[in-house]
Amino acid sequence: MADLVADTPEATPKSGDRQAVSSVERVLTREQLEEFTERGYIVIPDVVPPDLIAAINAAIDEQIRARPPAEGHVGVVYRFQQLTDSPVFASLLRDTEAFSLAEQLAGEGALDFPETAQTALTYPPFKDARENPHIDGGKGRKPGDPPWTFTMLAGFFMTDQSSDDTGNLFVWPGTHRDHANLFRERGPEAFTTYPRVTLPERDQVRGCPGDMLLKHYLLGHNGGHNTSDSVRRTVYFRLRHREHEAKWREALQDPWHDYAPLRRLLSSSGETGQPDRQL
């Protein structure tokens, strides 16, 4: 892929125009790349067009009809589906520029296309009592067993989460670097539970229907509150670098192992990608 660092704004619809996704190839800006390296996540607006949002919500409606939650349920409901059984979910990556945008972080051709999608629903009124983050794949793991690690999380907002407490994902910015530092010090086999580090203030990830979240695997996160009047809906994919399964130990210790373009960006700016905070 050509130089991925753009100094001009990415090609995107004008501010406030959420009716269509731009047909111009989108390139992440330098500011977006730097935000991802520093904070561990970015939200990209207007990736999914309205007709596909409607189709995905219709598929989620069908999921709920087929397996409704208990009467009066409050809180989260997670559903996983094989993309071969639910091809409309694959359209979020295949029929938009989402996969290309993710590859701009990991490298062209570097990511495997996922086999499953996750639907995350949060029924109000709900407040999550967990005060600390987690990293997927470590809970209950025994030393010597490979954890369920991956490269990045791609999330698609199917409902309005542009204000707080609407089911927003909680994230702890910068902890992707801190976790990698801890695994360098203690070894990747230390990943048998959440590797506690000094935590910054958490963020609520905000987005509108059609926006996409890209989040570093090592970034601490958790489900969030929903005190709104509607059920939060987000669709997630776990994306893996093609070499990740064989090199997960290296990826746990080096936050940029699966992100060659970002490694080059950090090198060109004289940064190392090491955490700034003390553990």
Number of C-alpha atoms within 10 A of each C-alpha: 9 6 8 19 18 15 11 11 13 16 15 19 17 8 7 6 10 18 13 15 19 17 11 11 11 17 21 20 17 17 14 19 22 17 14 20 24 17 18 25 27 18 21 20 19 21 27 27 19 17 11 18 18 13 14 20 17 13 15 21 13 12 14 13 10 9 10 12 13 7 6 8 14 16 20 20 15 11 14 13 15 14 15 11 10 14 13 17 26 21 16 25 21 14 14 18 19 23 19 19 21 22 20 23 25 24 19 17 14 19 22 15 17 14 13 19 20 17 20 20 18 26 23 22 18 19 16 14 9 10 9 15 20 20 20 18 16 19 14 10 16 14 12 9 9 17 21 13 21 21 26 26 19 23 24 27 26 25 20 20 24 15 14 17 22 27 35 26 19 22 26 22 20 25 26 27 26 26 27 25 21 20 20 16 11 12 15 21 17 17 24 17 15 17 17 15 15 10 16 12 7 17 14 22 20 20 22 19 23 24 23 26 23 23 24 25 24 27 26 28 22 19 21 25 24 25 17 17 10 15 21 24 23 26 23 21 23 20 25 21 23 15 14 20 16 10 13 21 20 18 25 28 22 21 27 26 20 27 22 16 21 24 20 13 19 17 12 10 9 9 11 12 17 14 18 10 13 8 12
